[in-house]
Amino acid sequence: MADSIKVYENGPYVIQTGGTYCVDSGETKEQPAIALCRCGQSEMKPFCDGNHKRVGFEAPGAEITI
């Protein structure tokens, strides 16, 4: 279970996965954190591919502790 979600200023949501997460296909992947797009420009949606930098996305940051 995730214990925090960090919203990077001008960047993605980063979710601490606790080591694993499940994708739409039902497949479980091992990864300590995932970055989700919030600019809408990623070619790998829902995951971030860094396009927020290219398009000049601007939004405030935050951190949510679960």
PDB file of N, H, CA, C and O in Angstrom:
ATOM      1  N   MET A   1       0.837  -1.185   0.000  1.00  0.00           N
ATOM      2  CA  MET A   1       0.000   0.000   0.000  1.00  0.00           C
ATOM      3  C   MET A   1       0.882   1.250   0.000  1.00  0.00           C
ATOM      4  O   MET A   1       1.923   1.285   0.656  1.00  0.00           O
ATOM      5  N   ALA A   2       0.470   2.237  -0.717  1.00  0.00           N
ATOM      6  H   ALA A   2      -0.376   2.208  -1.250  1.00  0.00           H
ATOM      7  CA  ALA A   2       1.221   3.488  -0.776  1.00  0.00           C
ATOM      8  C   ALA A   2       1.170   4.188   0.568  1.00  0.00           C
ATOM      9  O   ALA A   2       0.140   4.162   1.242  1.00  0.00           O
ATOM     10  N   ASP A   3       2.273   4.816   0.969  1.00  0.00           N
ATOM     11  H   ASP A   3       3.109   4.838   0.422  1.00  0.00           H
ATOM     12  CA  ASP A   3       2.249   5.568   2.212  1.00  0.00           C
ATOM     13  C   ASP A   3       2.397   7.063   1.977  1.00  0.00           C
ATOM     14  O   ASP A   3       2.240   7.858   2.904  1.00  0.00           O
ATOM     15  N   SER A   4       2.701   7.450   0.733  1.00  0.00           N
ATOM     16  H   SER A   4       2.828   6.804  -0.020  1.00  0.00           H
ATOM     17  CA  SER A   4       2.725   8.873   0.412  1.00  0.00           C
ATOM     18  C   SER A   4       2.550   9.089  -1.090  1.00  0.00           C
ATOM     19  O   SER A   4       2.901   8.250  -1.920  1.00  0.00           O
ATOM     20  N   ILE A   5       1.994  10.246  -1.391  1.00  0.00           N
ATOM     21  H   ILE A   5       1.709  10.928  -0.717  1.00  0.00           H
ATOM     22  CA  ILE A   5       1.871  10.691  -2.770  1.00  0.00           C
ATOM     23  C   ILE A   5       2.483  12.076  -2.797  1.00  0.00           C
ATOM     24  O   ILE A   5       2.027  12.977  -2.093  1.00  0.00           O
ATOM     25  N   LYS A   6       3.518  12.246  -3.610  1.00  0.00           N
ATOM     26  H   LYS A   6       3.889  11.514  -4.181  1.00  0.00           H
ATOM     27  CA  LYS A   6       4.154  13.550  -3.724  1.00  0.00           C
ATOM     28  C   LYS A   6       3.767  14.143  -5.078  1.00  0.00           C
ATOM     29  O   LYS A   6       3.887  13.492  -6.116  1.00  0.00           O
ATOM     30  N   VAL A   7       3.308  15.374  -5.043  1.00  0.00           N
ATOM     31  H   VAL A   7       3.211  15.903  -4.200  1.00  0.00           H
ATOM     32  CA  VAL A   7       2.953  16.095  -6.259  1.00  0.00           C
ATOM     33  C   VAL A   7       4.080  17.086  -6.498  1.00  0.00           C
ATOM     34  O   VAL A   7       4.209  18.077  -5.780  1.00  0.00           O
ATOM     35  N   TYR A   8       4.888  16.815  -7.504  1.00  0.00           N
ATOM     36  H   TYR A   8       4.783  16.010  -8.088  1.00  0.00           H
ATOM     37  CA  TYR A   8       6.036  17.674  -7.773  1.00  0.00           C
ATOM     38  C   TYR A   8       5.600  18.970  -8.437  1.00  0.00           C
ATOM     39  O   TYR A   8       4.786  18.961  -9.360  1.00  0.00           O
ATOM     40  N   GLU A   9       6.146  20.083  -7.963  1.00  0.00           N
ATOM     41  H   GLU A   9       6.808  20.090  -7.213  1.00  0.00           H
ATOM     42  CA  GLU A   9       5.862  21.372  -8.581  1.00  0.00           C
ATOM     43  C   GLU A   9       6.241  21.294 -10.057  1.00  0.00           C
ATOM     44  O   GLU A   9       7.363  20.922 -10.402  1.00  0.00           O
ATOM     45  N   ASN A  10       5.302  21.646 -10.917  1.00  0.00           N
ATOM     46  H   ASN A  10       4.390  21.948 -10.637  1.00  0.00           H
ATOM     47  CA  ASN A  10       5.503  21.620 -12.372  1.00  0.00           C
ATOM     48  C   ASN A  10       5.809  20.223 -12.907  1.00  0.00           C
ATOM     49  O   ASN A  10       6.391  20.090 -13.983  1.00  0.00           O
ATOM     50  N   GLY A  11       5.423  19.178 -12.168  1.00  0.00           N
ATOM     51  H   GLY A  11       4.951  19.286 -11.294  1.00  0.00           H
ATOM     52  CA  GLY A  11       5.745  17.814 -12.588  1.00  0.00           C
ATOM     53  C   GLY A  11       4.663  16.808 -12.230  1.00  0.00           C
ATOM     54  O   GLY A  11       3.503  17.174 -12.038  1.00  0.00           O
ATOM     55  N   PRO A  12       5.053  15.523 -12.140  1.00  0.00           N
ATOM     56  CA  PRO A  12       4.089  14.432 -11.976  1.00  0.00           C
ATOM     57  C   PRO A  12       3.672  14.188 -10.523  1.00  0.00           C
ATOM     58  O   PRO A  12       4.190  14.794  -9.585  1.00  0.00           O
ATOM     59  N   TYR A  13       2.713  13.275 -10.385  1.00  0.00           N
ATOM     60  H   TYR A  13       2.291  12.783 -11.147  1.00  0.00           H
ATOM     61  CA  TYR A  13       2.379  12.675  -9.098  1.00  0.00           C
ATOM     62  C   TYR A  13       3.360  11.517  -8.930  1.00  0.00           C
ATOM     63  O   TYR A  13       3.518  10.725  -9.859  1.00  0.00           O
ATOM     64  N   VAL A  14       4.018  11.391  -7.789  1.00  0.00           N
ATOM     65  H   VAL A  14       3.890  12.034  -7.034  1.00  0.00           H
ATOM     66  CA  VAL A  14       4.887  10.252  -7.529  1.00  0.00           C
ATOM     67  C   VAL A  14       4.310   9.493  -6.338  1.00  0.00           C
ATOM     68  O   VAL A  14       4.169  10.039  -5.244  1.00  0.00           O
ATOM     69  N   ILE A  15       3.982   8.229  -6.570  1.00  0.00           N
ATOM     70  H   ILE A  15       4.096   7.785  -7.459  1.00  0.00           H
ATOM     71  CA  ILE A  15       3.343   7.399  -5.555  1.00  0.00           C
ATOM     72  C   ILE A  15       4.331   6.332  -5.094  1.00  0.00           C
ATOM     73  O   ILE A  15       4.857   5.564  -5.900  1.00  0.00           O
ATOM     74  N   GLN A  16       4.573   6.296  -3.795  1.00  0.00           N
ATOM     75  H   GLN A  16       4.146   6.919  -3.140  1.00  0.00           H
ATOM     76  CA  GLN A  16       5.398   5.243  -3.208  1.00  0.00           C
ATOM     77  C   GLN A  16       4.534   3.991  -3.181  1.00  0.00           C
ATOM     78  O   GLN A  16       3.494   3.976  -2.522  1.00  0.00           O
ATOM     79  N   THR A  17       4.944   2.949  -3.880  1.00  0.00           N
ATOM     80  H   THR A  17       5.789   2.961  -4.415  1.00  0.00           H
ATOM     81  CA  THR A  17       4.108   1.762  -4.057  1.00  0.00           C
ATOM     82  C   THR A  17       4.288   0.723  -2.963  1.00  0.00           C
ATOM     83  O   THR A  17       3.487  -0.206  -2.867  1.00  0.00           O
ATOM     84  N   GLY A  18       5.296   0.852  -2.154  1.00  0.00           N
ATOM     85  H   GLY A  18       5.947   1.607  -2.232  1.00  0.00           H
ATOM     86  CA  GLY A  18       5.575  -0.186  -1.177  1.00  0.00           C
ATOM     87  C   GLY A  18       6.294  -1.369  -1.814  1.00  0.00           C
ATOM     88  O   GLY A  18       6.463  -2.407  -1.175  1.00  0.00           O
ATOM     89  N   GLY A  19       6.715  -1.223  -3.060  1.00  0.00           N
ATOM     90  H   GLY A  19       6.578  -0.379  -3.579  1.00  0.00           H
ATOM     91  CA  GLY A  19       7.489  -2.263  -3.733  1.00  0.00           C
ATOM     92  C   GLY A  19       6.819  -2.875  -4.943  1.00  0.00           C
ATOM     93  O   GLY A  19       7.507  -3.325  -5.859  1.00  0.00           O
ATOM     94  N   THR A  20       5.464  -2.906  -4.975  1.00  0.00           N
ATOM     95  H   THR A  20       4.906  -2.541  -4.230  1.00  0.00           H
ATOM     96  CA  THR A  20       4.778  -3.496  -6.119  1.00  0.00           C
ATOM     97  C   THR A  20       3.552  -2.663  -6.482  1.00  0.00           C
ATOM     98  O   THR A  20       3.012  -1.918  -5.664  1.00  0.00           O
ATOM     99  N   TYR A  21       3.135  -2.815  -7.728  1.00  0.00           N
ATOM    100  H   TYR A  21       3.573  -3.420  -8.393  1.00  0.00           H
ATOM    101  CA  TYR A  21       1.884  -2.223  -8.165  1.00  0.00           C
ATOM    102  C   TYR A  21       1.299  -3.083  -9.268  1.00  0.00           C
ATOM    103  O   TYR A  21       2.020  -3.871  -9.881  1.00  0.00           O
ATOM    104  N   CYS A  22       0.013  -2.950  -9.534  1.00  0.00           N
ATOM    105  H   CYS A  22      -0.572  -2.310  -9.037  1.00  0.00           H
ATOM    106  CA  CYS A  22      -0.682  -3.756 -10.526  1.00  0.00           C
ATOM    107  C   CYS A  22      -1.093  -2.863 -11.691  1.00  0.00           C
ATOM    108  O   CYS A  22      -1.592  -1.758 -11.483  1.00  0.00           O
ATOM    109  N   VAL A  23      -0.882  -3.343 -12.928  1.00  0.00           N
ATOM    110  H   VAL A  23      -0.476  -4.241 -13.097  1.00  0.00           H
ATOM    111  CA  VAL A  23      -1.289  -2.598 -14.114  1.00  0.00           C
ATOM    112  C   VAL A  23      -2.614  -3.130 -14.640  1.00  0.00           C
ATOM    113  O   VAL A  23      -3.104  -4.152 -14.159  1.00  0.00           O
ATOM    114  N   ASP A  24      -3.206  -2.443 -15.632  1.00  0.00           N
ATOM    115  H   ASP A  24      -2.807  -1.613 -16.023  1.00  0.00           H
ATOM    116  CA  ASP A  24      -4.530  -2.796 -16.153  1.00  0.00           C
ATOM    117  C   ASP A  24      -4.673  -4.269 -16.528  1.00  0.00           C
ATOM    118  O   ASP A  24      -5.744  -4.854 -16.360  1.00  0.00           O
ATOM    119  N   SER A  25      -3.609  -4.863 -17.030  1.00  0.00           N
ATOM    120  H   SER A  25      -2.739  -4.388 -17.167  1.00  0.00           H
ATOM    121  CA  SER A  25      -3.678  -6.260 -17.458  1.00  0.00           C
ATOM    122  C   SER A  25      -3.762  -7.215 -16.276  1.00  0.00           C
ATOM    123  O   SER A  25      -3.940  -8.418 -16.465  1.00  0.00           O
ATOM    124  N   GLY A  26      -3.635  -6.694 -15.056  1.00  0.00           N
ATOM    125  H   GLY A  26      -3.491  -5.716 -14.902  1.00  0.00           H
ATOM    126  CA  GLY A  26      -3.626  -7.536 -13.871  1.00  0.00           C
ATOM    127  C   GLY A  26      -2.236  -7.990 -13.486  1.00  0.00           C
ATOM    128  O   GLY A  26      -2.050  -8.654 -12.466  1.00  0.00           O
ATOM    129  N   GLU A  27      -1.253  -7.630 -14.308  1.00  0.00           N
ATOM    130  H   GLU A  27      -1.404  -7.091 -15.136  1.00  0.00           H
ATOM    131  CA  GLU A  27       0.140  -7.982 -14.047  1.00  0.00           C
ATOM    132  C   GLU A  27       0.673  -7.166 -12.871  1.00  0.00           C
ATOM    133  O   GLU A  27       0.402  -5.969 -12.769  1.00  0.00           O
ATOM    134  N   THR A  28       1.425  -7.809 -11.990  1.00  0.00           N
ATOM    135  H   THR A  28       1.645  -8.781 -12.073  1.00  0.00           H
ATOM    136  CA  THR A  28       2.050  -7.116 -10.872  1.00  0.00           C
ATOM    137  C   THR A  28       3.486  -6.793 -11.229  1.00  0.00           C
ATOM    138  O   THR A  28       4.215  -7.651 -11.727  1.00  0.00           O
ATOM    139  N   LYS A  29       3.896  -5.560 -10.977  1.00  0.00           N
ATOM    140  H   LYS A  29       3.304  -4.863 -10.573  1.00  0.00           H
ATOM    141  CA  LYS A  29       5.261  -5.127 -11.280  1.00  0.00           C
ATOM    142  C   LYS A  29       5.956  -4.730  -9.989  1.00  0.00           C
ATOM    143  O   LYS A  29       5.329  -4.229  -9.056  1.00  0.00           O
ATOM    144  N   GLU A  30       7.269  -4.963  -9.952  1.00  0.00           N
ATOM    145  H   GLU A  30       7.778  -5.370 -10.710  1.00  0.00           H
ATOM    146  CA  GLU A  30       8.100  -4.567  -8.815  1.00  0.00           C
ATOM    147  C   GLU A  30       8.713  -3.214  -9.114  1.00  0.00           C
ATOM    148  O   GLU A  30       9.473  -3.073 -10.073  1.00  0.00           O
ATOM    149  N   GLN A  31       8.393  -2.222  -8.310  1.00  0.00           N
ATOM    150  H   GLN A  31       7.775  -2.336  -7.531  1.00  0.00           H
ATOM    151  CA  GLN A  31       8.960  -0.891  -8.471  1.00  0.00           C
ATOM    152  C   GLN A  31       8.622  -0.098  -7.209  1.00  0.00           C
ATOM    153  O   GLN A  31       7.459  -0.063  -6.807  1.00  0.00           O
ATOM    154  N   PRO A  32       9.604   0.536  -6.578  1.00  0.00           N
ATOM    155  CA  PRO A  32       9.340   1.223  -5.315  1.00  0.00           C
ATOM    156  C   PRO A  32       8.480   2.479  -5.456  1.00  0.00           C
ATOM    157  O   PRO A  32       7.841   2.897  -4.491  1.00  0.00           O
ATOM    158  N   ALA A  33       8.457   3.081  -6.636  1.00  0.00           N
ATOM    159  H   ALA A  33       8.977   2.742  -7.420  1.00  0.00           H
ATOM    160  CA  ALA A  33       7.647   4.283  -6.854  1.00  0.00           C
ATOM    161  C   ALA A  33       7.259   4.373  -8.322  1.00  0.00           C
ATOM    162  O   ALA A  33       7.973   3.883  -9.198  1.00  0.00           O
ATOM    163  N   ILE A  34       6.116   5.007  -8.580  1.00  0.00           N
ATOM    164  H   ILE A  34       5.537   5.405  -7.869  1.00  0.00           H
ATOM    165  CA  ILE A  34       5.700   5.261  -9.957  1.00  0.00           C
ATOM    166  C   ILE A  34       5.367   6.741 -10.097  1.00  0.00           C
ATOM    167  O   ILE A  34       4.907   7.371  -9.146  1.00  0.00           O
ATOM    168  N   ALA A  35       5.600   7.288 -11.277  1.00  0.00           N
ATOM    169  H   ALA A  35       5.974   6.776 -12.050  1.00  0.00           H
ATOM    170  CA  ALA A  35       5.287   8.687 -11.569  1.00  0.00           C
ATOM    171  C   ALA A  35       4.130   8.715 -12.562  1.00  0.00           C
ATOM    172  O   ALA A  35       4.206   8.130 -13.643  1.00  0.00           O
ATOM    173  N   LEU A  36       3.070   9.401 -12.181  1.00  0.00           N
ATOM    174  H   LEU A  36       3.008   9.877 -11.303  1.00  0.00           H
ATOM    175  CA  LEU A  36       1.889   9.508 -13.025  1.00  0.00           C
ATOM    176  C   LEU A  36       1.786  10.904 -13.622  1.00  0.00           C
ATOM    177  O   LEU A  36       2.023  11.903 -12.942  1.00  0.00           O
ATOM    178  N   CYS A  37       1.431  10.962 -14.900  1.00  0.00           N
ATOM    179  H   CYS A  37       1.239  10.151 -15.452  1.00  0.00           H
ATOM    180  CA  CYS A  37       1.313  12.223 -15.625  1.00  0.00           C
ATOM    181  C   CYS A  37       0.200  13.081 -15.050  1.00  0.00           C
ATOM    182  O   CYS A  37      -0.870  12.578 -14.709  1.00  0.00           O
ATOM    183  N   ARG A  38       0.455  14.365 -14.944  1.00  0.00           N
ATOM    184  H   ARG A  38       1.325  14.774 -15.221  1.00  0.00           H
ATOM    185  CA  ARG A  38      -0.621  15.291 -14.617  1.00  0.00           C
ATOM    186  C   ARG A  38      -0.690  16.461 -15.590  1.00  0.00           C
ATOM    187  O   ARG A  38      -1.544  17.336 -15.442  1.00  0.00           O
ATOM    188  N   CYS A  39       0.204  16.490 -16.590  1.00  0.00           N
ATOM    189  H   CYS A  39       0.897  15.780 -16.710  1.00  0.00           H
ATOM    190  CA  CYS A  39       0.156  17.560 -17.588  1.00  0.00           C
ATOM    191  C   CYS A  39      -0.708  17.181 -18.787  1.00  0.00           C
ATOM    192  O   CYS A  39      -1.136  18.053 -19.543  1.00  0.00           O
ATOM    193  N   GLY A  40      -0.966  15.885 -18.967  1.00  0.00           N
ATOM    194  H   GLY A  40      -0.617  15.176 -18.353  1.00  0.00           H
ATOM    195  CA  GLY A  40      -1.776  15.415 -20.082  1.00  0.00           C
ATOM    196  C   GLY A  40      -1.017  15.205 -21.380  1.00  0.00           C
ATOM    197  O   GLY A  40      -1.627  14.872 -22.396  1.00  0.00           O
ATOM    198  N   GLN A  41       0.296  15.389 -21.376  1.00  0.00           N
ATOM    199  H   GLN A  41       0.792  15.660 -20.551  1.00  0.00           H
ATOM    200  CA  GLN A  41       1.076  15.316 -22.615  1.00  0.00           C
ATOM    201  C   GLN A  41       1.940  14.057 -22.743  1.00  0.00           C
ATOM    202  O   GLN A  41       2.642  13.902 -23.743  1.00  0.00           O
ATOM    203  N   SER A  42       1.905  13.167 -21.769  1.00  0.00           N
ATOM    204  H   SER A  42       1.335  13.293 -20.957  1.00  0.00           H
ATOM    205  CA  SER A  42       2.735  11.963 -21.801  1.00  0.00           C
ATOM    206  C   SER A  42       2.322  11.034 -22.934  1.00  0.00           C
ATOM    207  O   SER A  42       1.134  10.876 -23.217  1.00  0.00           O
ATOM    208  N   GLU A  43       3.292  10.431 -23.566  1.00  0.00           N
ATOM    209  H   GLU A  43       4.257  10.559 -23.336  1.00  0.00           H
ATOM    210  CA  GLU A  43       3.039   9.405 -24.591  1.00  0.00           C
ATOM    211  C   GLU A  43       2.892   8.032 -23.939  1.00  0.00           C
ATOM    212  O   GLU A  43       2.609   7.051 -24.627  1.00  0.00           O
ATOM    213  N   MET A  44       3.081   7.948 -22.622  1.00  0.00           N
ATOM    214  H   MET A  44       3.312   8.745 -22.063  1.00  0.00           H
ATOM    215  CA  MET A  44       3.011   6.676 -21.879  1.00  0.00           C
ATOM    216  C   MET A  44       1.903   6.709 -20.828  1.00  0.00           C
ATOM    217  O   MET A  44       2.010   6.025 -19.810  1.00  0.00           O
ATOM    218  N   LYS A  45       0.855   7.478 -21.046  1.00  0.00           N
ATOM    219  H   LYS A  45       0.767   8.033 -21.872  1.00  0.00           H
ATOM    220  CA  LYS A  45      -0.203   7.634 -20.052  1.00  0.00           C
ATOM    221  C   LYS A  45      -0.668   6.286 -19.529  1.00  0.00           C
ATOM    222  O   LYS A  45      -0.828   5.351 -20.314  1.00  0.00           O
ATOM    223  N   PRO A  46      -0.887   6.160 -18.251  1.00  0.00           N
ATOM    224  CA  PRO A  46      -0.974   7.203 -17.242  1.00  0.00           C
ATOM    225  C   PRO A  46       0.380   7.588 -16.642  1.00  0.00           C
ATOM    226  O   PRO A  46       0.438   8.451 -15.766  1.00  0.00           O
ATOM    227  N   PHE A  47       1.464   6.965 -17.097  1.00  0.00           N
ATOM    228  H   PHE A  47       1.417   6.264 -17.808  1.00  0.00           H
ATOM    229  CA  PHE A  47       2.781   7.224 -16.521  1.00  0.00           C
ATOM    230  C   PHE A  47       3.425   8.467 -17.137  1.00  0.00           C
ATOM    231  O   PHE A  47       3.162   8.818 -18.287  1.00  0.00           O
ATOM    232  N   CYS A  48       4.267   9.116 -16.349  1.00  0.00           N
ATOM    233  H   CYS A  48       4.481   8.830 -15.415  1.00  0.00           H
ATOM    234  CA  CYS A  48       4.977  10.311 -16.792  1.00  0.00           C
ATOM    235  C   CYS A  48       6.163   9.935 -17.671  1.00  0.00           C
ATOM    236  O   CYS A  48       6.894   8.994 -17.363  1.00  0.00           O
ATOM    237  N   ASP A  49       6.353  10.668 -18.759  1.00  0.00           N
ATOM    238  H   ASP A  49       5.759  11.433 -19.009  1.00  0.00           H
ATOM    239  CA  ASP A  49       7.526  10.462 -19.608  1.00  0.00           C
ATOM    240  C   ASP A  49       8.397  11.716 -19.708  1.00  0.00           C
ATOM    241  O   ASP A  49       9.309  11.777 -20.533  1.00  0.00           O
ATOM    242  N   GLY A  50       8.114  12.719 -18.867  1.00  0.00           N
ATOM    243  H   GLY A  50       7.373  12.670 -18.197  1.00  0.00           H
ATOM    244  CA  GLY A  50       8.932  13.929 -18.838  1.00  0.00           C
ATOM    245  C   GLY A  50       8.466  15.037 -19.769  1.00  0.00           C
ATOM    246  O   GLY A  50       9.093  16.096 -19.814  1.00  0.00           O
ATOM    247  N   ASN A  51       7.386  14.827 -20.513  1.00  0.00           N
ATOM    248  H   ASN A  51       6.877  13.967 -20.477  1.00  0.00           H
ATOM    249  CA  ASN A  51       6.919  15.850 -21.450  1.00  0.00           C
ATOM    250  C   ASN A  51       6.463  17.129 -20.763  1.00  0.00           C
ATOM    251  O   ASN A  51       6.330  18.158 -21.426  1.00  0.00           O
ATOM    252  N   HIS A  52       6.218  17.100 -19.449  1.00  0.00           N
ATOM    253  H   HIS A  52       6.326  16.264 -18.910  1.00  0.00           H
ATOM    254  CA  HIS A  52       5.828  18.323 -18.741  1.00  0.00           C
ATOM    255  C   HIS A  52       6.913  19.392 -18.870  1.00  0.00           C
ATOM    256  O   HIS A  52       6.610  20.585 -18.881  1.00  0.00           O
ATOM    257  N   LYS A  53       8.159  18.975 -18.966  1.00  0.00           N
ATOM    258  H   LYS A  53       8.405  18.006 -18.958  1.00  0.00           H
ATOM    259  CA  LYS A  53       9.264  19.929 -19.131  1.00  0.00           C
ATOM    260  C   LYS A  53       9.224  20.566 -20.517  1.00  0.00           C
ATOM    261  O   LYS A  53       9.441  21.768 -20.667  1.00  0.00           O
ATOM    262  N   ARG A  54       8.945  19.745 -21.526  1.00  0.00           N
ATOM    263  H   ARG A  54       8.769  18.768 -21.404  1.00  0.00           H
ATOM    264  CA  ARG A  54       8.913  20.223 -22.914  1.00  0.00           C
ATOM    265  C   ARG A  54       7.800  21.229 -23.137  1.00  0.00           C
ATOM    266  O   ARG A  54       7.985  22.215 -23.852  1.00  0.00           O
ATOM    267  N   VAL A  55       6.638  20.988 -22.528  1.00  0.00           N
ATOM    268  H   VAL A  55       6.488  20.187 -21.948  1.00  0.00           H
ATOM    269  CA  VAL A  55       5.481  21.853 -22.777  1.00  0.00           C
ATOM    270  C   VAL A  55       5.374  23.016 -21.796  1.00  0.00           C
ATOM    271  O   VAL A  55       4.485  23.858 -21.926  1.00  0.00           O
ATOM    272  N   GLY A  56       6.272  23.066 -20.819  1.00  0.00           N
ATOM    273  H   GLY A  56       6.994  22.382 -20.714  1.00  0.00           H
ATOM    274  CA  GLY A  56       6.252  24.168 -19.854  1.00  0.00           C
ATOM    275  C   GLY A  56       5.108  24.100 -18.866  1.00  0.00           C
ATOM    276  O   GLY A  56       4.586  25.131 -18.442  1.00  0.00           O
ATOM    277  N   PHE A  57       4.713  22.883 -18.495  1.00  0.00           N
ATOM    278  H   PHE A  57       5.137  22.046 -18.840  1.00  0.00           H
ATOM    279  CA  PHE A  57       3.628  22.683 -17.535  1.00  0.00           C
ATOM    280  C   PHE A  57       3.943  23.372 -16.213  1.00  0.00           C
ATOM    281  O   PHE A  57       5.057  23.261 -15.700  1.00  0.00           O
ATOM    282  N   GLU A  58       2.964  24.081 -15.662  1.00  0.00           N
ATOM    283  H   GLU A  58       2.059  24.171 -16.079  1.00  0.00           H
ATOM    284  CA  GLU A  58       3.144  24.751 -14.375  1.00  0.00           C
ATOM    285  C   GLU A  58       1.974  24.445 -13.469  1.00  0.00           C
ATOM    286  O   GLU A  58       0.816  24.624 -13.846  1.00  0.00           O
ATOM    287  N   ALA A  59       2.287  23.978 -12.257  1.00  0.00           N
ATOM    288  H   ALA A  59       3.227  23.832 -11.951  1.00  0.00           H
ATOM    289  CA  ALA A  59       1.267  23.706 -11.240  1.00  0.00           C
ATOM    290  C   ALA A  59       1.980  23.577  -9.907  1.00  0.00           C
ATOM    291  O   ALA A  59       3.151  23.198  -9.865  1.00  0.00           O
ATOM    292  N   PRO A  60       1.290  23.889  -8.817  1.00  0.00           N
ATOM    293  CA  PRO A  60       1.937  23.807  -7.505  1.00  0.00           C
ATOM    294  C   PRO A  60       2.189  22.372  -7.068  1.00  0.00           C
ATOM    295  O   PRO A  60       1.566  21.439  -7.575  1.00  0.00           O
ATOM    296  N   GLY A  61       3.100  22.207  -6.133  1.00  0.00           N
ATOM    297  H   GLY A  61       3.606  22.965  -5.722  1.00  0.00           H
ATOM    298  CA  GLY A  61       3.409  20.900  -5.577  1.00  0.00           C
ATOM    299  C   GLY A  61       2.718  20.703  -4.248  1.00  0.00           C
ATOM    300  O   GLY A  61       2.183  21.649  -3.670  1.00  0.00           O
ATOM    301  N   ALA A  62       2.730  19.461  -3.756  1.00  0.00           N
ATOM    302  H   ALA A  62       3.165  18.692  -4.225  1.00  0.00           H
ATOM    303  CA  ALA A  62       2.121  19.112  -2.468  1.00  0.00           C
ATOM    304  C   ALA A  62       2.618  17.727  -2.066  1.00  0.00           C
ATOM    305  O   ALA A  62       3.254  17.031  -2.858  1.00  0.00           O
ATOM    306  N   GLU A  63       2.326  17.340  -0.841  1.00  0.00           N
ATOM    307  H   GLU A  63       1.810  17.905  -0.197  1.00  0.00           H
ATOM    308  CA  GLU A  63       2.608  15.969  -0.412  1.00  0.00           C
ATOM    309  C   GLU A  63       1.460  15.488   0.451  1.00  0.00           C
ATOM    310  O   GLU A  63       0.998  16.182   1.356  1.00  0.00           O
ATOM    311  N   ILE A  64       1.014  14.283   0.147  1.00  0.00           N
ATOM    312  H   ILE A  64       1.390  13.718  -0.588  1.00  0.00           H
ATOM    313  CA  ILE A  64      -0.093  13.666   0.878  1.00  0.00           C
ATOM    314  C   ILE A  64       0.468  12.439   1.571  1.00  0.00           C
ATOM    315  O   ILE A  64       1.052  11.572   0.922  1.00  0.00           O
ATOM    316  N   THR A  65       0.299  12.357   2.871  1.00  0.00           N
ATOM    317  H   THR A  65      -0.176  13.062   3.398  1.00  0.00           H
ATOM    318  CA  THR A  65       0.721  11.187   3.625  1.00  0.00           C
ATOM    319  C   THR A  65      -0.507  10.371   3.953  1.00  0.00           C
ATOM    320  O   THR A  65      -1.503  10.891   4.457  1.00  0.00           O
ATOM    321  N   ILE A  66      -0.424   9.076   3.658  1.00  0.00           N
ATOM    322  H   ILE A  66       0.385   8.654   3.249  1.00  0.00           H
ATOM    323  CA  ILE A  66      -1.565   8.194   3.852  1.00  0.00           C
ATOM    324  C   ILE A  66      -1.383   7.392   5.127  1.00  0.00           C
ATOM    325  O   ILE A  66      -2.242   6.582   5.475  1.00  0.00           O
TER     326      ILE A  66
END
